Amino acid sequence: MIKSAFFVLRISLAWGLAVLLVSFLYSGIPLLGQWDFPIFLAGMATMALVITGAFSHLKRVRLIAGHIDNGALDNRQRRQIEIPFEAGEAFDLLDAAIRELPRIELVESTRDSLQIRAKVARPLTYGEPPFRRYNPLLWFGVTDNQIMATVTPSHESGSVLLICEPENPAWSDWFLVDDGTNYENAEAITRAISRRVAERRRGEQASAAQTETEKELTVAKLSRLHAQVEPHFLYNTLASAQLLTKSDPARAEQMLGHLIQFLRNSLPDADDAMSQLGTELERALAYLEILKIRMGDRLSVQVDVPDNLRGTPLPPMMLQTLVENAIKHGLEARTGGGTVWIRARRGEDGIVAITVADDGEGLNTKNSGTGIGLKNVRERLRLMFGGKAALSIIANFPTGVAATITVPAVDAAPASNTDSRSHDDA
């Protein structure tokens, strides 16, 4: 109540002094002094219109803001808004929010300097005002408001300084009111920014939930694949070991030892969905050692994986998939067999490249398969690492295929004590 009374008193005093000054000057002009009474009536009418306009402004601001204070009553509104995005994204979001304002007329947007200037037509809040030509609150007022906004970059966010004001100079605030239109504009822009930030957050949460669902589906598909492939491999290995127990017991014992090693490394780890290169290499080598016993001199294996890369994070069974592809689609159909190479290198960009190559049948042959395994590898890399990992397939020289997985490196201790010596029984 006190703030309302003070506001009405302030604008009334300003206009009262202006009316007295005009009356004094008018009465001092010769031959016009006889019109003192009409001048008095005009001054009283002016003050009546001013006080009525001031109360109308008070009522409308209370209706919009729900309260009366100096900030809400002010013709010039200032807001400091923190947007949790980097400065460029914050600027784009702010620009879109301003352009959606009703009655927007002109927007000047400079992305390099992160500044926006705009003009907004002031609405006729209650239609055409009475006594428009004679209303002193409209004599030297303008019909437009203006907006100035600047984004200040900070750490992973943008701080927005928003100013909404009339186009009149500041001294006019003693005489004129804006009927709360600049308060409306400031609040509308603030709400639009909050809505867009909330939409972005909901989109990110939905995307994360979808990614998690896709990851679970991929893991489920992989589990079904293991359930189909591992028993097939297990039966073949046990059948081979059974035959060797009669003809070559030592080799049968060796094969069973490698099978135990393979199964030990194939047990699922419920506490950690991510494996390591060292663990995956042990599994792949156990698999290859079994095949070397079955294929004899037809299969040669060479491994070059430095110890300091054994701790590189790698989704489980990924290396195994590439090794199985090299055997099944590259070497198994060849009468003379061939060689499988497993190699890992760390680049200067902090990326580890893991390559499985063979000198078998190569690409575009009848043994190329359906590509489901490689599609699964790419999908799991995307889900686990985003855009930081990839799988590439190229032709090996002079024959065969080279499949390379690139993943981010980590400085970790070796995952196993398997050495990097070349395995070669050719």
N, C-alpha and C positions, 0 to 999 in steps of 0.2 A: 504494500500500500504506500509506504514511504517513497519507494523508488518510482512508482507511478506518479505520485504527486510532484516529486522533484522533476520528473521528465516534463510534465505539463507546465510546471512553473518555469522551467528553463526555456522551453520554446516560446512560451507566452511572453516572458521578459524580453527575449530577443526580438520578437515581432513588435512588442510594445514600444521598445526603444526606436525601432525602425519607423513606426507610425508617428511617434512624437517628433522624430527628426524631420520627417516629410511634412508634418503639420506646421512645425516651426518655420521651415523654409518656405512653405506655401503662404503662411500668414505674413511673412516679411516682404512679399512681392506687392508693389503698389497696385491699387485698384482691385486686388483679389481678397483683401482682408474681410470684405463684407460676406464672404462665403464661408465664414468660420463654422457655422452650424452644419452645413452640408459636409464639410470636411470632417467634423466630429462624428457625424453619422456614418460616413464611409470608414473612418477608423474603427468605430465600434463594430461595424459589420465585418471588417477584416479580422478583428480579434475574435469574433464569434466563429468565423469559418476556421481560423487557426486552431482554436481550442477544440472545436468539433473534430477537425482532422487529427489532432494529437490523440484524442480519446479513441478515435477509430483505429489509429495505429496501435494503441495499447491493447485494444480488444483483439485485433487480428494476431498480434504477436503472442498474446496469451493463448489464443485458439490454436496456433501452429506449434508453439514451443511447450505449452502446458504450464508455463511459469513466466514470471517477469523478473528480469535482472538486467544489469547494464549491458551484458554481452548480447542478450537476445534483443534488446531494444536498439542496439547500435545499427546504423545504416551500413556499416562496413564490418564484414565478418571475416575472421581469420581462423584457419584450421591447420593443425600440424598432424599429418596422418602417416603412420608407418606401414609400409606395404612389404610383406615378407618375401619379396622377389628381388632379383638383381635389377639395377637401375633401368636397363632397357625394357624389361618386361613390365616394371612398375609404370614407366612412361606410357607404354602401349595401353595398359589397363586404364590409366588416368585419362588418356586421350579419348578412348572409347566411351568412358563414363560421361565426359563433358559433352561429346557430340550427341549423346542420347537425351540431353536436356530438352524439354519442350521450349519452343520459341527461340531456339538457338539460331543466330543470324550469321555470324562470322567466326571461324576458328583459324587461328594462325598457330601452326604446330611446327616447332623446330627440334628435331630429335637429337641433333648433335649437341645442342646446348641444354636439352632436357627442359624446355620452356614451352608453355602454352598460353596464348591470349585469346579471349573469346568475347563476343558481345551477345547479350541475351535481351530480347525485348521484354519490357516490363508489362505484365498483364493488367488489364482493367479488372481489379479484384472484385468489384461490385458493380460492374457495368460502367456506363458513362457517368462520371461524377456530376452532381448538380452544380449549377453556377460555374461551369468549367471556365468560361471566359473571365469570370470575376473572382475565381478562387485563388487566393494568394499563394497557396501551396503548389500551384501549377504554373505560376507566372514565369519563373526562370528555372524550372526543373526540366529534366530531359526524360525521355521515355525508355531509355536503355540502361541496363546494368552491364557491368563488365566483370570478367573473371581473369585472374592471373594465377598461374600454377607453375611451380618449379620443383623438379625432382633432384634431390641431393643424394648422390651415391654413398652408400656405406657398406659395411661388410655383409655381403649376401642379402642386402635389402635396399629399399629406396625410401627416403624420407621426403614426403610431399608437403610443400608449403602452399596452401590454397587461400586465395584472397578473393572475396566476392564483394563488390562495392558499386555504388552509383557512378555514372560518368561525370557527375558534378564534382567540382573541387571540394576539398575538405571543409572549407569555411561554411559551405551551404548546409552542413549538418545541423547548424544552429537554427535553421529556418525550415528545412524540408524533412519529410519522412518518406520511407520507401515502402511502407505498409508490410514490412517483414519479407519482402521478396528476395532480398539477398540472403537472409537467414534460410529461406526455403531452398535457394540454390545451393548453399553450402551443405545443408543437410542432405539434399538429394544426391549430390556428388559423393558425399561420405557413404551414404547407403549403397549407392551403385558400386563403389569400390569394395565395400564389405561383401556385397552379394557376389561379385566376380571372384574375390579371393575365396569365398566359401565354395563356389562352384568348382574352382580349380582344385581345392583340397578334396572335395568329394570325387572329382575325376581321378585324382591321384590315388585315393583310397580304393576306388573301384578298379583302377588299373592294377594296383598292387594285389587286390583280392583275386582278380582274374589271373594274374601271373602266378599266384600261389596255387590256384586251382589247376592251371595248366601244368605247373610243376608236379603236382600230385598225380595228375593223369599220366604224365610222362613216366614218372616213377612206377606207377601201376603197370603201364605198358611194358616197361623194362623188366619188372618182376615176372610178368607173364612170359616174356621172351626167355628169361632165365629158366623158368619152369619147363619150357619146351626144349631149350638147347642143352642145358646141363645134363639132364637124364640121358639124352641121346649120346653125348660125348662120354658120359660115365659108363653106359652099357658097352660102347665100343672099346673103351679102355680096359674094362674088366674082362671082356671077352678076349682081348689080345693078351692080357696078363695070364689068363687061364691057359691059353695055348702055350705061352712061354714057360709056364711052370714045368711042363714036360720036356720041352726041347732046350730051354736055356733059363734055368732057375735064377741065375744071377741078374739077367736082364729083366725078368719078371719082378724080382724084388726092387730093382731100380725103378721100374715103371710105377709100381705101387707107391714107392717113396715120393715120386714126383706128383702122383695123383693126390696123396695126402697133403702135400704142400699146396697144390692147386685148390683143394677144397678148403683148407685152412684160410687161405686168403680170399675165398669166395663167400665166407660167412658174413651176413649183413651186420652192420654196426648201427644199432638203433639210436646211439647217442650222437652220431655225426654222419650227415648225409654226404659230406665231402670226403674223398679219400686223398691219397698223396701219390705222386709219381713213383716213389720207391716201392710202395705196397702194390700198385698196379703192375709195376715191372716184374716183381716177384711172381705174381699170378700169371702174367703172360709168359715168363720164362719157364715156369712149371708146365704150362700148357704146351709150349714148344718142345720141351725136353721129352714129353710123352710122345708127341708126334715124331720126333727124331728117332725114337726107338721103333715106332711103327713104320716110318718111311725109310729108315736107314740112311744110306749115303745120298739119297735123293733130296734131303733137306739140310741146309746149312743156315746157321743163325749167327749174326754178328751184332753186338750191342756196344754202343758208345754213349753212355749216360754219366756225366760227372756226378760225383758224390754230393756236391753242393746244390745240385738241382733235384735231389731225391725228395726234398720236402715240398716241392711245388704242388699246390692244391690241384686236384684233378677229380672230376666226377668218377665214381666207381664204374668199372667195366668198360670205360671208354677206350682205353688202350687195347683192351682185350678184343673189342669189336673190330678195330683196325687190323689187329694181328689175324683174327679169324678170317676177315675179308681177304687178306693177302694170301692165306693158305687156300681157302675154298675157291676163290675166283681167280687166283693167280698161279699157284704152284701145284695144287692137287691134281689137276687134269693133265699136267705135263709129264710125259714119260721120264724125262731126265730130271724132274724136280727143279730146284733152284735155291735161292738165298733170300732170307728175310733180314732186313736191317732195321734196328731200332736205335734212334739217335736223338739227343736233346742238346740244344744250345740256347744260351741266353744272349739276347741282343743288347745293344747299348740303350735302347728305348725301354728297357725293363720288361721285355716280353720274352717268354720262354717258348721256343718252337720245338715240338715233339714230333718226329717224323717216323713213320713206319713205311718202308719201301720194300719192293720185291722185284725180281727180274722174270716175272711169269708172263702170262698171256697178254696183259695190258688192257687198255680201255677198249670199249666198243667190240666186245667179243660175245660169244654165246654164253660165256661164264660170268658176265658182268653183274648178274643178279638183278633184284628189283630196286635196290637203293634204299630200302626201308631202314637198314641199320645206320647208314650214313645220315639219313634224314633225322633219325633219332638223336645221333650225335650232335648235329647242328642245333636241334631244338633244345637239347639239354645245355649246350654251351650258352645259348641265348638266355635261358632261364637262370642259369647259375652266375653268369658274368656280364650279362647285358651285351653291349657292343664292344667289350674289351677282349673278347675271345672269338675265334673263328676256326673253320675247317676248310682246307683247300685240297683239291685232288688234281694232280698233274701226272703226265706220262713220265715214267722213269727212262733213263737212257742206258743202254740202247733199247731195252724192253722192260715191260712191267709198269707198275704204278707206284707213285709216292704220295702218301696221305700225310698232311701236316696239320697238327693242332697247335694253335697259338693261344697262350693263356698268360695272365699277369704273373710276374715273378714275385716271390716273397723271400725274405732273408730268413731262412729257417734251417734248423739242423737236419741232417739226412734222415729220411724216414726209415731206412733199413740199412743193414750192413752188407747188402748185395754190392759187390764191387763192379767196376765199369770195364772189366776185361772182356775182350771179344770172345764170343762163344762160336766156335767153328769146328765142325767135325767133318767138313768136306775133305 
